[in-house]
Amino acid sequence: RSEAISAFQVPLRRNVILVFGVLAAQSIHLASMHLPMMQNILNVQPINFRQWLIILSMSLVVLVTMEVFKWVRGKA
């Protein structure tokens, strides 16, 4: 959301379009994995809990890395 300001300091309501865009994209992804017609077209299947944890872990690594980068950059 910002290369200079912490993700935890910017209120979500400040960028409503971004929030709705992310929600819409995730809804499409979930629908594609769970609707039988889309599963057949895209040749996909729902992911299990372990896979969700892996995705969450990878996402958190990016978030933490960027927050540390912003903090270090702000100190310089």
Order of alpha helices (4+ residues) and beta strands (2+ residues): alpha-alpha-alpha
